[in-house]
Amino acid sequence: RDWAIRHLDSQRKAGLAAWVLGLVMFFDDYANTAIVGSSMKDVSDELRVSREKLSYIVDSTAAPVATLGISSWVAFQLGLISDAYGNLGIENAPTAFEVFVRSIPFNAYSLLAIVMVLIVVASRRDFGEMLDAEHRSYTTGAVNREDAVPMQDVKDDLGEPHAENPRLVNFFAPVAVLIAVTLGAALWTGGLTAGAFAADPLGALWEAMTGADYA
């Protein structure tokens, strides 16, 4: 927290950090929202970013990113594609994962939502009620509106962190392990071998990803 407050010294930097974290936490939309929202809350409060703006940044990266990467949502989509093959009697067709990958350029909502968040954060152009919320937060310091009832209050629910010497590795290490396990499991169930990777790296990775077990 202290490191982030020292280095993220503007609303634009804080917004970009939240956007990047939202892209990194691709494995689940709910985990994305909880981790990024909790991580950036104190920083955004310090910079007088309204909770409405932070919620928009977090939510408009969490779900869209989860529909594009290796996540619980993608596993659900792959199940739908496989069921459709069975119901339609389609045989000798591309794998469900291959169909999913080829469909990504047509996922207009997710792609445009992620880009729009970047544009709003980088340009600092707000509209409608979000503009009103940002004006309220910046001029009065009230990041929440008067009648707001936050769904999460970490300090009241869990208390202050117990770490006497907090380090960045305590935040990034678990996330890195989770991402490595997620990707590694996909490649392992897809049958990736050292020999195949040495002969044709891109082809071997593609075969492993399309043939992986995402159940």
N, C-alpha and C positions, 0 to 999 in steps of 0.2 A: 504493500500500500504506500509506504513512505517513498520508495523508489519511484513508483508510478507518479505520485504527486509532484516529485521533484522534476521528472523528465517530461511529463505530459502537462506542459504549462500553458496550453491554450485549448479552447473548445474544439478547434479543428483537429489538433493532435489527439485529443481524447476520443473524438468521434472516429478518427481513422484507426486508432488502436482497437476500439470496440468492433469496427468493421473487419479488421484483419483477424481478430480473435474469433469472430463469427465464422469466417472462412475456414479457420484451422479446426474448429470443433464440428467437423462434418459428420461425425458418426451417429448423432442423434439430436433431433431438434429440441427435445425437452432438456437434455443435458446441456446443450448449447445455451439455451435461454438461462438456465440456472447458473451455470459457470460464468458466462460472460456478464450477465446482469449483476451478479454478486461481486465480481472482480472489478467492474468499472463504476459501481454505484458511488463509492466514496470519492473517487477521482472526479466524476461528473458533478457531484454535489459541491465539491471544493471550487469548481470552475463555473458554478451556477448554470449548469445544463439542466433543463427541466426534465422531470421524470418521463414526461410525454415523449420528449425527443429521444431520450435513452431507450425507452421502450420500443419506439419505432425502429431505431437502428438495430437493436437486438432481435426483435421479432422478424424484421424484414430481411435478415440474413439467416436466421436459424432454420426456419422451415424450407426456404428455397435452396439453401446449401445442402440440407439433408436429402432433398429429392434428386440431387445431382451426384453425390459422392457415395461411398460404400457405407451405408447406414441401415438402420432398422426400417426406414421407409422404403429404401431401395429393395430390401429383401421382400417386403410386401408387394412391391410392384412386379418383381420377378415372379412371385407366386401367381399373380394375376395373369401375366403373360403365358406362363406354363399352363395354367388352367384353360386359357383361351385356345392354346394349341390343341389340348385334349378335346375340348368341346367342339371345335371345328374340324377335328380329324386331320390336322395338318401334320405331315411327317417330313423328315429330311429337311427341316427348316433350320435357320440359324438358331443358336442358343438364345435363351431368354435374356442373358446378360448382353449378348451382342445386339439384340434388338433394342434393349434399353440404352446402350451407349449410342447407337445410331439415332435414337429419338431425342437425345439431349439438345441438339440445335433447334428442335421444334418446341422445346419447353420455354415458350416465350415469357410466361409470367415469372418463373424463377430467375431466368437470366436478366430480365429487365428490372426486377425488384432489387437484385444485388447491385446492378449498375446504378439504379436510381438512388440507393442509399449513398453510394460513393459520391454521386453528383451533389446531393443535398449536403453531405458533410463537408466536401471540399469547397463548395461554393458558399456555404453558410446562408443559403437562400431558403427561408421557411415560408410556409403558406398557411392560410386559414387559421384554424384553431391552434396548430402547432406554433405559428408565429405569435399568437396571443400568449401561449404558454411560455415561450422563450422570452418574450418581453416581460412577463410577470416574474420569471425566475431571475432574470438579469437585473431588473430594477429593484426588486424587493428581497431577493435571496431566498424566496419560497420556492423550492424545487417541486413541491407538491401543491396542488390546489387545496383550498381550505377544507373541502368536504371529502378529500381523498382518503381511502382506507387501503393502505399498502397490503398486498397479500403475503409479503415476506418481510420480516424484520430480524435479520441475523443476530444482532446484538441482544435483542430481547429474548429470542428463542434459544440461542446457543451461548451467549455471553461473549466476552472478549477472547481473542485467540490466546492460547496458552504458551505459544512459542516465545521463548525469551530472546532468541536471536533469529528472527525470521529471515529466510533466504529465498531468492528467486527460484532456486532449484526445487524447492518444496512445492512450487506451483507448476513449473514446467515439466519436471520429471514424471509425475503421474500421467500427465497428458501425453507426453512423448511415448511412454510405455503403452498406453491404451491405443494410440495410433499405430505403433509398431506391431502390436499384437493383432489388431484388426486387419492390417494389410498383410502381415505374415501368415495369418490363418487363411486368408483368401488365396494367397499364392500356394500355400502348402496343400490345401484341399483341391486346388486346380492342377496339382501334379507337376509343379515347377521343379526341374532338376538342374544341377550345376552344369551338366553337359549340354543340355538344350539351351541354357542361358548363354553359355560360352559360344555356341555355334551361331545363335541368332537371338540377341538380347530382346529386341523389340517383339519379335515373333513369339518367343517363349513367354514373355510377360503377357502378351495378348491371349495366347492359348490358355495360360494359367488363370487369368482373370475371367475369361468367358466360360471356362470349365469349372470354376470354383463352386463350392457348396455354400450358398448364402442362406440356407434354412436356419 
